[in-house]
């Protein structure tokens, strides 16, 4: 599973722009990135559900508080916006204390693209209408928004009822003439998506490295306790129960540094080399046995 570790609720996101995937509130934008990274599989497919221990999710999303009530409150606001934009079908936090679990069910992949819904909402279209229009006319949303911007330029910066204009353009395109140069080229969209992805990865790596540097001088057992949940998220589908037990024993004995292992696996994930990194770890765990496939 791809991994991403952006600072979800820090001030750095209050002015950041995420292009197509920009949400109205910084927590929702960053949580969206983190959820996308964790639900994406090595083969490119997306999980329909995600279930993570809340204590681990707190670290993954960059929350520094240990108070579960503050964690729940911070996540709830982001959940509400992602639910309103039809990115999530449901978001619940079950249990209390260290046993609490965050459970996510993602919206049907055939429903409206949440990024398009957000773009329409920002133009002034209501939530319900934006979801309907994004599902019915996904290929024309960007063009409609460019048409709106052109109208604003022609009108000196002000357009009366911009949401209504965009909605009418999507439903009745024959009423409007848009110059060909305002059609967003596929290459431009790909470049924007690539820049957004690279920025998110860079921010994720910085956040992860800062956290790991603080743990470099900890004892082997302390390192293992701090990294166990993170390693479980990355390795839960990769190691057998016996291999996991062996890893825990070696890490607690100091023969494998848990912090170094986390750093290696995150770097391998970012460079699409996780499979090779896991193979090396398995050889170290079970040098006398053939690799598991």
C-alpha positions as CSV (number, residue, x, y, z in Angstrom):
1,X,0.0,0.0,0.0
2,X,1.3,3.4,-0.8
3,X,2.1,5.6,2.2
4,X,1.8,9.3,2.7
5,X,2.4,11.3,5.9
6,X,1.4,14.9,5.4
7,X,1.0,17.3,8.4
8,X,-2.7,17.4,8.4
9,X,-3.6,20.1,10.9
10,X,-0.5,22.3,10.8
11,X,-0.5,26.0,9.8
12,X,1.5,25.1,6.6
13,X,-1.8,24.0,5.0
14,X,-3.8,27.2,5.6
15,X,-2.5,28.8,2.4
16,X,-1.5,25.8,0.4
17,X,-3.2,25.2,-3.0
18,X,-3.7,21.6,-4.1
19,X,-5.0,22.3,-7.6
20,X,-7.9,20.1,-8.7
21,X,-8.1,18.5,-5.2
22,X,-8.3,21.6,-3.1
23,X,-11.0,21.4,-0.4
24,X,-12.4,24.4,1.5
25,X,-10.8,23.6,4.9
26,X,-7.1,22.7,5.4
27,X,-7.8,19.6,7.6
28,X,-10.1,18.1,4.9
29,X,-7.6,18.8,2.1
30,X,-4.8,17.0,4.0
31,X,-6.9,14.2,5.3
32,X,-8.1,13.6,1.7
33,X,-4.4,13.2,0.6
34,X,-3.6,10.8,3.5
35,X,-6.7,8.7,2.7
36,X,-5.9,8.5,-1.0
37,X,-2.3,7.4,-0.2
38,X,-3.4,4.7,2.2
39,X,-6.2,3.3,0.1
40,X,-4.1,3.0,-3.1
41,X,-2.7,-0.5,-3.6
42,X,0.5,-1.4,-5.4
43,X,-1.4,-2.4,-8.5
44,X,-3.0,1.0,-8.6
45,X,-6.4,-0.2,-7.4
46,X,-8.3,1.6,-4.6
47,X,-9.7,0.1,-1.5
48,X,-13.4,0.5,-1.0
49,X,-12.9,0.5,2.8
50,X,-10.1,1.4,5.2
51,X,-9.9,0.5,8.9
52,X,-7.0,1.9,11.0
53,X,-6.3,2.1,14.8
54,X,-6.9,5.6,15.9
55,X,-3.6,5.8,17.7
56,X,-1.8,5.0,14.5
57,X,-4.0,7.3,12.5
58,X,-3.1,10.1,14.9
59,X,0.6,9.7,14.0
60,X,-0.1,9.2,10.3
61,X,-2.1,12.5,10.1
62,X,0.4,14.5,12.1
63,X,-1.7,15.2,15.2
64,X,0.6,15.7,18.2
65,X,-2.0,15.6,21.0
66,X,-2.5,12.4,23.0
67,X,-6.0,13.4,24.1
68,X,-8.5,11.2,22.2
69,X,-11.3,13.8,22.5
70,X,-9.2,16.4,20.7
71,X,-8.2,13.8,18.0
72,X,-11.8,12.9,17.5
73,X,-12.9,16.6,17.3
74,X,-10.2,17.5,14.8
75,X,-11.0,14.5,12.6
76,X,-14.7,15.0,12.7
77,X,-14.6,18.4,11.0
78,X,-12.6,16.9,8.2
79,X,-14.9,13.9,8.0
80,X,-17.9,16.1,7.6
81,X,-16.5,18.0,4.6
82,X,-15.4,14.8,2.9
83,X,-18.8,13.3,3.5
84,X,-20.5,16.4,2.1
85,X,-18.4,16.2,-1.0
86,X,-19.3,12.6,-1.5
87,X,-15.8,11.4,-1.3
88,X,-16.7,9.3,1.8
89,X,-19.9,7.3,2.2
90,X,-19.3,6.9,5.9
91,X,-16.6,7.8,8.5
92,X,-16.8,6.5,12.1
93,X,-14.6,6.2,15.1
94,X,-15.4,3.1,17.1
95,X,-14.2,2.3,20.6
96,X,-12.2,4.4,23.2
97,X,-8.7,4.9,24.2
98,X,-6.0,2.8,22.6
99,X,-8.6,0.4,21.2
100,X,-10.3,3.1,19.2
101,X,-10.5,2.5,15.4
102,X,-11.3,4.8,12.5
103,X,-13.4,3.1,9.9
104,X,-13.9,4.6,6.4
105,X,-16.2,3.6,3.6
106,X,-15.4,5.4,0.3
107,X,-18.1,6.5,-2.1
108,X,-19.0,4.4,-5.1
109,X,-16.3,5.0,-7.8
110,X,-19.1,5.5,-10.3
111,X,-20.4,8.5,-8.3
112,X,-19.4,12.1,-8.8
113,X,-15.7,12.9,-8.6
114,X,-15.3,14.7,-5.3
115,X,-12.7,17.0,-6.8
116,X,-15.2,18.2,-9.4
117,X,-17.9,18.6,-6.7
118,X,-15.5,20.8,-4.7
119,X,-14.7,22.9,-7.8
120,X,-18.4,23.5,-8.5
121,X,-19.1,24.4,-4.9
122,X,-16.3,26.9,-4.9
123,X,-17.9,28.5,-8.0
124,X,-21.2,28.9,-6.0
125,X,-23.1,25.8,-6.9
126,X,-25.0,24.2,-4.0
127,X,-23.8,20.9,-2.6
128,X,-26.6,18.7,-3.9
129,X,-26.6,20.3,-7.4
130,X,-22.9,20.2,-7.6
131,X,-22.8,16.4,-7.0
132,X,-25.5,15.9,-9.7
133,X,-23.8,18.0,-12.3
134,X,-20.4,16.6,-11.6
135,X,-21.8,13.1,-12.1
136,X,-23.7,14.0,-15.3
137,X,-21.1,16.2,-17.0
138,X,-17.6,15.4,-15.6
139,X,-15.9,16.1,-18.9
140,X,-17.3,19.7,-19.1
141,X,-16.7,21.0,-15.5
142,X,-13.3,22.5,-16.1
143,X,-14.5,24.1,-19.3
144,X,-17.5,25.6,-17.5
145,X,-15.2,27.1,-14.8
146,X,-13.0,28.6,-17.4
147,X,-16.0,30.1,-19.1
148,X,-17.0,31.6,-15.7
149,X,-13.5,33.1,-15.4
150,X,-13.7,34.6,-18.9
151,X,-17.1,36.1,-18.0
152,X,-15.6,37.7,-14.9
153,X,-12.7,39.2,-16.9
154,X,-15.1,40.6,-19.4
155,X,-17.4,42.0,-16.6
156,X,-14.5,43.6,-14.7
157,X,-14.3,40.9,-12.0
158,X,-18.0,40.5,-11.0
159,X,-20.5,38.0,-12.3
160,X,-24.1,37.9,-11.0
161,X,-25.0,34.4,-9.7
162,X,-21.8,32.6,-10.8
163,X,-23.1,29.3,-9.5
164,X,-26.3,29.6,-11.6
165,X,-24.2,30.5,-14.7
166,X,-22.0,27.5,-14.3
167,X,-24.9,25.1,-13.8
168,X,-26.8,26.5,-16.8
169,X,-23.7,26.2,-18.9
170,X,-23.3,22.5,-18.0
171,X,-27.0,21.8,-18.6
172,X,-27.4,23.9,-21.7
173,X,-24.0,24.2,-23.5
174,X,-25.6,25.0,-26.8
175,X,-26.5,28.5,-25.4
176,X,-22.9,29.4,-24.9
177,X,-19.9,29.9,-27.2
178,X,-16.5,29.2,-25.7
179,X,-13.3,30.0,-27.6
180,X,-11.2,26.9,-28.4
181,X,-8.2,28.3,-26.5
182,X,-10.1,27.9,-23.3
183,X,-10.5,24.2,-23.6
184,X,-8.2,22.6,-20.9
185,X,-5.7,20.4,-22.7
186,X,-5.1,16.9,-21.3
187,X,-1.4,17.6,-20.9
188,X,-2.1,20.6,-18.7
189,X,-4.3,18.5,-16.4
190,X,-1.7,15.7,-16.2
191,X,1.0,18.2,-15.3
192,X,-1.2,19.8,-12.6
193,X,-1.9,16.3,-11.1
194,X,1.8,15.4,-11.3
195,X,2.8,18.6,-9.5
196,X,0.3,18.0,-6.8
197,X,1.4,14.4,-6.3
198,X,5.1,15.4,-6.1
199,X,4.3,18.2,-3.6
200,X,2.3,15.8,-1.4
201,X,5.1,13.2,-1.5
202,X,7.7,15.8,-0.6
203,X,5.7,17.1,2.4
204,X,5.0,13.5,3.5
205,X,8.7,12.7,3.4
206,X,9.7,15.8,5.4
207,X,7.1,15.1,8.0
208,X,8.1,11.4,8.4
209,X,11.8,12.2,8.6
210,X,11.3,14.9,11.2
211,X,9.4,12.4,13.4
212,X,12.0,9.6,12.9
213,X,14.9,11.9,13.7
214,X,13.4,12.5,17.1
215,X,13.4,8.7,17.8
216,X,16.9,7.9,16.5
217,X,18.4,8.0,20.0
218,X,15.7,6.0,21.7
219,X,16.3,2.4,23.0
220,X,15.5,-0.5,20.7
221,X,12.3,-1.4,22.6
222,X,11.2,2.2,22.6
223,X,11.8,2.5,18.9
224,X,9.8,-0.7,18.3
225,X,6.8,0.5,20.4
226,X,6.8,3.8,18.6
227,X,7.0,2.3,15.1
228,X,5.0,-0.9,15.5
229,X,1.7,0.5,14.2
230,X,3.4,2.2,11.3
231,X,5.2,-1.0,10.3
232,X,1.9,-2.9,10.6
233,X,0.2,-0.6,8.2
234,X,3.0,-1.1,5.6
235,X,3.8,-4.8,6.2
236,X,0.5,-6.3,7.3
237,X,0.0,-7.9,3.9
238,X,3.6,-8.7,3.3
239,X,4.7,-10.8,6.3
240,X,3.4,-14.0,7.8
241,X,2.7,-14.1,11.6
242,X,5.9,-16.0,12.1
243,X,7.9,-13.4,10.2
244,X,6.3,-10.6,12.2
245,X,7.2,-12.3,15.5
246,X,10.7,-12.7,14.3
247,X,10.9,-9.0,13.3
248,X,9.6,-8.0,16.7
249,X,12.2,-10.1,18.5
250,X,15.1,-8.7,16.4
251,X,13.9,-5.2,16.7
252,X,13.6,-5.4,20.5
253,X,17.1,-6.9,20.7
254,X,18.5,-4.1,18.6
255,X,19.6,-6.3,15.7
256,X,17.1,-4.4,13.5
257,X,16.5,-0.7,14.2
258,X,12.8,-0.1,14.0
259,X,13.3,3.6,13.1
260,X,15.8,2.8,10.3
261,X,13.4,0.1,9.0
262,X,10.5,2.6,8.9
263,X,12.6,5.1,7.1
264,X,13.7,2.5,4.5
265,X,10.2,1.3,3.8
266,X,8.7,4.8,3.5
267,X,11.5,5.7,1.0
268,X,10.9,2.5,-0.9
269,X,7.2,3.2,-1.1
270,X,7.8,6.7,-2.4
271,X,10.1,5.3,-5.2
272,X,7.9,2.3,-6.0
273,X,10.5,-0.1,-4.7
274,X,8.5,-1.5,-1.7
275,X,8.5,-5.0,-3.1
276,X,12.3,-5.2,-3.3
277,X,12.7,-3.7,0.2
278,X,10.3,-6.3,1.7
279,X,12.1,-9.1,-0.1
280,X,15.4,-8.0,1.5
281,X,13.7,-7.9,4.9
282,X,12.3,-11.4,4.4
283,X,15.8,-12.7,3.5
284,X,17.1,-11.2,6.8
285,X,14.3,-12.6,8.8
286,X,14.4,-16.1,7.3
287,X,17.8,-16.6,5.7
288,X,17.5,-20.4,5.7
289,X,14.1,-20.7,4.2
290,X,13.0,-19.9,0.6
291,X,11.2,-16.6,0.0
292,X,7.5,-16.6,0.4
293,X,5.5,-15.6,-2.7
